[in-house]
Amino acid sequence: MKFSIERAALLKAVSQAQSVVERRNTIPILANVLIEAAGSDVSFRATDLDIEVVDKAPAQVERAGATTVAATTLHEIVRKLPDGALVSLTSDSATGRLTVEAGRSNFSLATLPKEDFPVMASSEYTSNFTANAAVLRRLFDKSKFAISTEETRYYLNGVYMHIADGDGGKKLRCVATDGHRLARIDADMPADAADMPGVIVPRKTVGELRKLLDDDEMQIAVSVSETKIRFATPLITLTSKVIDGTFPDYTRVIPQGNTRKLEVDAADFARAVDRVATVSSERSRAVKLQLDEDRLILSVNAPDSGAAQEELAVAYSDERLEIGFNAKYLLEIASQVDRENAVFMFNSSGDPTLMREGNDTSAVYVVMPMRV
């Protein structure tokens, strides 16, 4: 195998591939990237057995072929090469080495046989549709903060993507929760997605997928089966196993009867919470909200470190209410708001609170209160 490729194209492809590779591997081949050169393309494939990413890049292929090489090492080499360099990669099956040359730099890297590289079995996908990158980015970006990190409740360690009834018809919906807070984000259902099975997309996959979604104009081909999900652009294909479990009935925890309405500038609110939380104890991070006629007082009282209080002008006309929250949860939810105003709907100091962005019901957040 022998081909030449521009450094920028090589770096982009290799960095996408190497980020999937697990740092600590007991199986040597999984630390490698499979490089396949044919026609006028080179593909770079990496896997951790749960996720597989294939990234294609245009190149001048002199001799077609394939080999595998340590992904992190190759990435570091390419990263340190000068901008604009033309990189030549040559593999020699007799010596089992891959030579990387650019200008006066020359590297010789150990390889492993391409036959040992595990390629993820292609699944029979029951649903295939295309969705806009900006739509998918919003669905996952706004929900991923609520993914649980508790390994025992593995079915909460991802984003539940499914078709649901929403305002104005069927929606493509993403939901994540860790039991303390919940995010439910809707988008119009893409054509051909009606029969999509509901799947739980793992946290690592959500992180890797984010790199495919930067171009707002890009259409992403999405394929879903009961066990796998695949996202593809013309150059990158990301295939992942889905979490084998049943996502709980989240509709039961979204409060329907909360009537006390607080409207506040989202950015001002987030900054005020951040300021008063500075003195809160690391363990509880509790912030108390005192609501009165068009007035909100945020306060923290941590006996071991001090106290803080801040007042905000808000729109609130219901009866007086005192309620406590974990400051981290409030900040994460407030930071999701794209619009100017955040609307909080309360019931009592012991009930879940609902939050949405202005009058937009396509993004709904729930946060559990805590005693303060």
N, C-alpha and C positions, 0 to 999 in steps of 0.2 A: 504494500500500500504506500502511495506517495501522493501528497497534495500540498498546494499552497493556499493560504487563506489570510485575509486581512486581520490584524490583531484585534480590532474592535469587534468584528463579527465572531471571532474565536472566543474572546473574553465573555461576550454576552451569552453564547451557547454553553460554555464550560461553567460559568458561574451559576446559571440556572440548574445545570445537572448536578454540580457538586453540592448544592445546598440540600438536596434530597439525601445525600449520603450521610449515614450515621457516623459520628466521630469515633465511637468505640465499637469496633466490629470484631466478632469472633470468627466471621467467615471472610477470609481475605478478599475474595472476588467482589464482595459488596462494597468494598472501599474504592473499587475501580469504576471508570466510565468506559462504556463500550463505544468505540469510534468506528463508524462504518462509512466508507467513501465509495460512491458510485455515481455515474453520470456527471452532473455539475453540482452535486450536493454532498455535504458530509453531515451525518447525523450523530448526535451525542446522546447516549442513553444511560440513565442511572436509576437505581432502584434500592429501596430498603425492604423489599418484599411486600410492603403494604402500599407504597406509592411508586409509580414509575413515570419518569419524565423523559420525553424524547424531544431534542431541540435540533432543528435543521438549520444549516447555514450554507450560503453559496460558496463554492471554492473551485479552484482549478485542479481537477483530479487528473494526475498523470497515470497512476496505477490504482485500479479499484482494489478494495480489500477491507479487512477489519482487524482490530486488535483491542485489548483493554489495558488501561494504564491508571495509576493512582489518581483519583479525581482531584484531591486537595493539592497534591504536588503540581499537577499540570496547571491548575488554576493559579497557584502562587507564581509559577514561572511566567505565565501569560500576563498576569497582572503587573509584573515587574519589567516587562519588555517595554521599549519606548513606543509612544503613540505613533500610529501610522506605519508601523513596521509590517513587512510581509513575512509571515511565519510559514516555514516549510516543515511538514511532519512526514517522516519516513519510517516505516516499520520493517524490520528484518526478521523473518520467522526463523532463520537459521540461528541467530544470536539471541532471539527473544528480547530484542531491545527496540525502543521507539526513540528516534532521533528528532529533536526539536531544534530548528535553526532559525535565527533571525539576525541579519547583519553579521556581526562578529561573535554573537553568542551561540553556543552549541551545548545542548544537553542530551544526555543519553539516559533513558529511563527504562526500568525493568517493566516487563509486561506479563500478563497472564493470558492463557488461551481463551479465545473468544467463545469456544464451545462450552466453557464452564459458566458463562454469564447467564443468570436466570432471566428469561424474558417472560413478562407477565402474560398468562394465558388470556387470549382475547375472549371476551364474554359475549353472549348473545344479548344485545341490548334491546329491551322491550320498548323503550321510548327514545326517540331522537328528535331534537328540536334545536333551533338557533335562538340565542338571546344576545342582546346588546351588552358589550363589556361594561358600560357605565351602570346599567341596570343590575347586573350581577355584582358589581363592585359595591353598590349601595346596599344590596341585600346582605352580603357577607360582612362588610365593614361595620355596619350598624348593629349587627347581632353578635359578632364574635366576642365582644368584651364579656358577655354573660356566660360563656362556655365554662362548664365546671372543670376544676383540676383534680377533683376527687376520684382516684382510680377505682374505688369500690363501686361507684355509680357510673360505670363505664359508658352507659347509654346516654349520659349527659355530657360526655367528653367531645361533643361536636355540635354542628349546626343541623337542625332538622329541616330539610328542604322538601316541600310537598305542595300539592295543589289543594287550595282551600276556598271556601265561600267567604268573600269579603264584601266591602261596600262596592256595589255596582257590578257584581258578578264574580266569576272564578278568578283567583289570584295565584301567582307563584309566590309562596310564602317561605320565609326562613325564620326559625325560632331557636333561641338558645336560652338555657336557664341553669342556674346552679343551686336553686332552692331559696336563694336570698334575693335574687333579682332575675327579671325575665325581659327579653327583647323579642318583639314580634314585628317583622317587617314584611310589607306586601308590595308586589309589583304586578302590573297587568300580566295575565297569563300569556306566554308566547303561543303562537299557532303551533299545533301538533303536540302540545305538552299535556293535553287533557288526561291521557292515560298513564302519566308518569307515576311510578310507585314512590311513596314517601321514603326517603333515605336519610341516614344520619352521616353527614360529611365530617370526618375526623379533624381535630384541631390543626394538626400538621398540614393536612391537605389544604385547609382554608388559608393557611399562611403561604403555602407554595402557589396556590391559585392566584393570590393577590398580584403576583408578578406578571400574570398574563393579561391583567385587566386595566392596564394603564392607558391604553389608547381608546378614547371615548367612542370612536367611529367603528371600532373592530366588532365584527360579529363572531360570537363564540359558538361553536357546534357542541351541544351538550348531549351526551348519551347516557342513559340510566338503565341499570338492571337491578335486580333484588340484592346483588352482592357487590356491584362495582358502579363507579361513575367516571365518566371521561369528559374532559374539557379540551377542545382543540381549536387552535388558530392555524392558519396555513403553515406556520413554522414550528409551533410548539404543541405537543400533545401531552396532557397530564392525565394519567389513569390512576385511580385509587380504589382500594377496597373501601366499603362503607362499614360503619359499626354495626355488628350483628346484635341487635337488641331492639326493644320497643320503646319509643319515646313516650313519656307519660302524657296524659290528657291535660295539656297546658291550658285549655279553655276554662278549666275549673278554677284556676288561680287568677284569671283576669277579672278584676272586680267590675260588676255591671252597675251597682247602685250607689257609687260614690258621687255625692252631690256638692260637697264643699269645693269651690273652685278658686284656685290661686293662679294668677297670671303674672309672670315675672320675666324680666330681660334675662335670657339664658346666660349670656357672657358675664353680666354683673353678678348673677347668682353664683356661678361657678367660681368666680374670683373671691367672692365673699366667703364661700364655704372653705376654699383653700386657705384663706387668711386665718379664719378662726380655728381651723383644724390644726394649725401649726402647734398649738399647745396641748392638743388632745393626746391621751396616752396611746402608745403604739398598739396596745392590745385591743382596745375597744373602738378607738377612733370615732367616738360618739359625738354627734352634733345635734343640739336641740333647736327645733323650729317653733317659735311662738307667733301665732297668727292672730291678728286683730284687724279692725277696720283699716284697710289699705296700708297695712304695716306688717313687716316681717322682721322679727328679731332672731338672729342666729346666735347661739351661745354654746360655749364649751366650758365645762367645769371639771378639770382634772386635778384632784387634790395634790398629787405628787409633782405636777409641773406648772400649774397656774390656771388662769381663767381668761376667756376672751368673749367679746360680744360685738356684734355689728348689726346695724339696722338698715333695712332696705325699703324703699317705697315700692309698693306692689298694688295690684288690683285684687282685692279680696273683700267680699261683703257678707260673708257668712259669720256664724257665731265663733267665738274665741276657741282656739285649738292649740294644744301643745303636743308635739310629736317628735320622736328622736329617730335618727338614722345613722348608719355607718357613713362617715364622710367620704370614704373611697367610692362607695356605691353611688352616692349623690353626684360626685364629680364625674364618674364615668358616664352616667346617664346624661348629665347636663352637657358633656362634651360631644354627645351625638347630635345635638340640635343644630340644624343648618339654618333654621329661620331665626328671627330675632327673639320671639317669645317662646317660653316653655310654659305649658299649662299643666298644673298638678291638680288631680282630683282626689280629695281625701274623704274618708268616712269617719273613722274615729282614730284615736292614738294607737289602737291595737290592731287595726286592719291594714291590709296591703294598700299602697298608694299607687295610683295610675298616673303616668306622665305621657304627654304627647307634644308634638311640635305645632304650636298654634292650633288651627282648625284641621290640620292634616291628620287623618285617622289611619294613614297607611303605615305609620311607624308608632307603635305603642310600647311603652316600657312599664314594668311593674317592679316596685321595690318594697321589701318587707321592712316594717319599722323595728326599732329596738328600744328597750327600756332605758331611759336616762334619768 
